[in-house]
Amino acid sequence: MKNLYRVSAFTYLSKGGNKAGVYLNADDLKDEEMQSIAHDLGYSETAFVMKSKVADFKVRFFTPLNEVDLCGHATIATFHVLKELKIIKPGFYTQETKAGILKLHILDDEIYMQQKLPVYGKYIDINEIETCFDHIAYHEIYQPMVVSTGLCEIFVPVSNQKILNDLIPKFDKIAEISKKYQVIGIHVFSLDDEIDAYGRNFAPMVGINEESATGTSNGALACYLYRFHQQKTSYILRQGYQMNLPSEIKVHLELMDQEIKTIWVGGKASILEDNES
């Protein structure tokens, strides 16, 4: 399909990542046409790039089932395509999204997107989370909590990476709790000694049972870690290992008086070889 690119974002060692569709020059498409394209492509999200009167680009994001306000990996994919096609060059840009106007920092080999400042929501009772998974064991210190840097999700710390790997999700229960707390899904993570954390992301309510790399989730996770675990300005987070799609997401926090003032989430991307011209 003309203007449609297939991209893998947040790749690690040139492998893995999370696939996204990027559709350029989408100004004339109707909502139902964008939804149909996203559904037929079947990736967790497809980005539609348009002209904007208030930013460098306007981008809308569709899952196979519905539109969402923001998508991290599809944003990284979008600006990688724009850079590879030489529509843009390294520097700073802005995108208009339904989550607001956000900045992009384009480097030679990585793309970083700004996220909204963190909003820390309510703690979630572990008894409710237990209904969503088999073989779960929680971290002895940290608690499940709703956090958002653009999309609300429940963040669930587990005791170690083996527990994370062995989780058996109950997608109907995850969808129920997501609807109850008005979140997009659940992000389960375990702390790590070499990097900061490994994660798994489940969002069946919007048609994504499990996703291999989620930019918005990991931006919020870094804010959770900054508040509760270790206050530093750079985080390395990995995801997708249970799906055989190893992915790496980097988060940089800019601080003022120890408070988070800017969140940058980024990584590498590659255009897939099976694109149609």
C-alpha positions in Angstrom: 0.0 0.0 0.0 1.4 3.4 -1.0 2.6 5.5 1.9 2.6 2.6 4.4 5.8 1.6 6.0 6.4 -1.4 8.3 8.9 -0.6 11.0 10.4 -2.2 14.1 11.0 0.2 17.0 13.1 -0.2 20.1 15.3 -2.9 18.5 18.1 -4.4 20.6 21.4 -5.4 18.8 19.5 -5.0 15.5 16.9 -7.6 16.5 13.5 -7.7 18.1 11.7 -4.5 18.8 8.0 -3.8 18.3 6.4 -3.6 14.9 4.4 -0.5 13.9 2.8 0.7 10.8 3.6 4.3 9.6 1.3 5.8 7.1 2.5 9.1 5.6 0.4 11.8 4.0 -2.7 10.6 5.7 -4.6 13.9 5.7 -7.3 12.8 3.3 -8.1 9.5 5.1 -11.3 9.2 7.1 -11.3 7.8 10.6 -12.9 4.6 9.4 -10.3 4.2 6.7 -7.4 4.6 9.2 -9.1 2.1 11.5 -9.5 -0.3 8.7 -5.8 0.0 7.7 -4.7 -0.5 11.3 -6.9 -3.6 11.6 -5.8 -5.2 8.4 -2.1 -4.5 9.1 -2.6 -6.2 12.5 0.3 -4.5 14.4 -0.4 -3.3 17.9 -0.4 0.3 16.6 -0.3 2.1 13.3 0.6 5.8 13.1 -0.9 8.2 10.6 1.1 11.3 9.8 -0.6 14.5 8.8 0.1 18.2 8.5 -0.3 20.3 11.6 -1.0 24.0 12.2 0.5 23.9 15.7 3.5 21.5 15.4 5.8 20.1 12.8 3.6 17.0 12.3 0.2 15.7 13.5 0.2 12.0 14.3 -2.8 9.8 15.2 -2.5 6.3 16.5 -4.8 3.3 16.0 -4.7 -0.2 17.4 -6.5 -3.0 15.5 -9.6 -2.1 17.5 -9.6 1.6 18.3 -7.7 4.9 18.4 -5.4 5.7 21.3 -4.1 9.1 22.4 -0.4 8.2 22.2 1.9 5.4 21.3 5.6 5.4 22.1 7.0 2.8 19.8 4.9 4.0 16.8 6.2 7.5 17.5 9.8 6.2 17.4 8.9 4.3 14.2 7.3 7.4 12.6 10.3 9.7 13.1 12.7 7.0 12.0 10.9 6.8 8.7 10.9 10.5 8.3 14.6 10.6 9.0 15.4 7.7 6.7 13.4 9.3 3.8 15.3 12.6 4.5 12.1 14.5 5.2 13.8 15.5 8.5 17.3 15.6 9.7 18.8 15.3 13.2 17.5 18.0 15.5 14.4 18.8 17.5 10.8 18.6 16.2 7.3 18.6 17.6 4.3 16.3 17.1 0.6 17.1 17.7 -1.1 14.1 19.4 -4.3 13.6 21.3 -2.1 13.5 24.4 -0.8 17.0 23.6 2.1 18.6 21.7 5.3 16.7 22.4 8.9 17.2 21.4 11.1 14.8 19.5 14.9 14.7 19.6 16.3 13.1 16.5 19.9 11.7 16.7 21.9 10.0 14.1 21.1 6.5 15.3 18.3 6.9 17.9 15.0 8.7 18.3 13.8 10.2 21.5 10.3 11.4 22.3 9.1 13.6 25.1 6.4 12.3 27.4 4.1 14.1 29.7 5.0 14.6 33.3 4.2 11.7 35.5 0.8 11.4 37.2 0.9 8.9 40.1 -2.5 7.4 40.7 -3.9 5.0 43.3 -2.3 1.8 44.7 -4.0 -1.4 43.5 -4.8 -4.2 46.0 -2.6 -7.2 45.2 -5.6 -9.5 45.7 -7.1 -7.9 42.5 -3.9 -8.4 40.6 -3.7 -12.0 41.6 -6.9 -12.7 39.7 -5.1 -11.7 36.5 -2.1 -14.0 36.5 -1.1 -17.5 37.5 2.3 -18.0 39.2 2.7 -14.4 40.4 4.8 -13.4 43.4 5.1 -9.8 44.3 8.2 -7.7 45.2 8.6 -7.6 49.0 8.8 -3.8 49.1 7.1 -2.1 46.1 3.4 -2.1 45.4 1.2 -2.1 42.3 0.2 1.4 41.3 -1.4 3.4 38.5 1.1 5.7 36.7 0.7 7.8 33.6 3.1 9.7 31.3 0.4 10.0 28.6 -1.5 6.7 29.1 -2.6 5.3 32.4 -1.4 1.8 33.2 -1.1 -0.4 36.3 2.5 -1.1 37.2 3.1 -4.4 39.0 6.5 -5.2 40.5 7.3 -8.9 40.9 10.0 -10.6 42.9 12.4 -11.7 40.2 12.8 -12.3 36.4 11.9 -15.9 36.6 8.5 -15.0 38.1 8.1 -12.5 35.3 9.0 -15.0 32.6 6.7 -17.7 34.1 3.6 -15.5 34.4 0.5 -16.9 32.8 -1.9 -13.9 32.0 -5.6 -14.2 32.2 -6.6 -11.8 29.5 -10.3 -11.6 30.4 -9.4 -10.6 34.0 -6.8 -8.1 32.8 -9.4 -6.5 30.5 -11.9 -6.3 33.4 -9.5 -4.6 35.8 -8.3 -2.3 33.1 -11.9 -1.2 32.5 -12.5 -0.8 36.2 -9.6 1.5 36.8 -9.8 3.2 33.4 -6.3 2.1 32.3 -5.0 0.8 29.0 -3.4 -2.3 30.6 -1.0 -3.8 33.1 2.8 -3.6 32.9 4.6 -6.2 35.1 8.3 -5.7 35.8 11.2 -7.1 37.7 14.3 -5.2 38.8 17.7 -6.2 37.5 21.3 -5.8 38.6 22.8 -5.1 35.1 20.1 -3.0 33.6 17.2 -1.4 35.5 14.3 -3.6 34.8 12.7 -6.2 32.5 9.0 -5.9 31.7 6.0 -7.5 30.1 3.0 -5.5 28.9 -0.6 -6.7 28.6 -3.4 -4.6 27.1 -6.2 -6.9 25.9 -8.8 -4.3 26.4 -7.5 -2.5 23.3 -6.7 -5.7 21.4 -3.1 -6.2 22.4 -2.7 -9.4 24.5 1.1 -8.8 25.0 3.4 -6.2 23.4 7.2 -6.5 23.0 8.2 -2.9 23.5 6.0 0.0 24.9 7.5 3.5 25.0 4.8 5.1 27.1 4.8 2.3 29.6 8.6 2.4 30.1 8.6 6.2 30.5 6.1 5.8 33.3 8.0 2.9 34.7 11.2 5.0 34.9 9.2 7.6 36.8 8.0 4.9 39.2 11.5 3.7 39.7 12.7 7.2 40.3 10.1 7.9 42.9 10.3 4.5 44.8 13.5 2.7 43.9 16.6 4.7 42.7 16.8 8.3 41.9 18.9 8.7 38.8 18.5 10.4 35.4 19.0 7.5 32.9 17.3 4.1 32.8 17.7 1.0 30.5 14.6 -1.1 30.3 14.1 -4.3 28.3 11.0 -6.1 27.2 9.8 -8.7 24.7 12.0 -11.6 25.8 9.1 -14.0 26.4 8.0 -13.2 22.8 11.4 -13.8 21.3 11.5 -10.1 20.4 14.2 -8.6 22.7 13.7 -4.9 22.9 15.5 -2.1 24.6 14.0 1.2 25.7 16.1 4.1 27.1 14.7 6.8 29.4 16.4 10.0 30.3 14.9 12.3 33.0 15.7 16.0 33.3 15.4 17.2 36.9 15.0 20.5 38.7 15.4 20.5 42.5 15.1 16.7 42.3 11.7 16.9 40.6 11.2 15.4 37.2 10.8 18.2 34.7 11.2 16.4 31.3 11.0 12.8 30.3 12.7 11.5 27.1 12.0 8.0 25.9 13.9 6.5 23.0 15.9 3.9 21.2 16.7 2.5 17.8 14.5 1.4 14.9 14.6 -0.1 11.5 12.4 -0.2 8.4 11.4 -3.8 7.7 12.5 -5.3 4.4 8.9 -6.4 3.3 7.6 -2.9 2.7 5.6 -2.3 -0.4 6.5 0.6 -2.6 
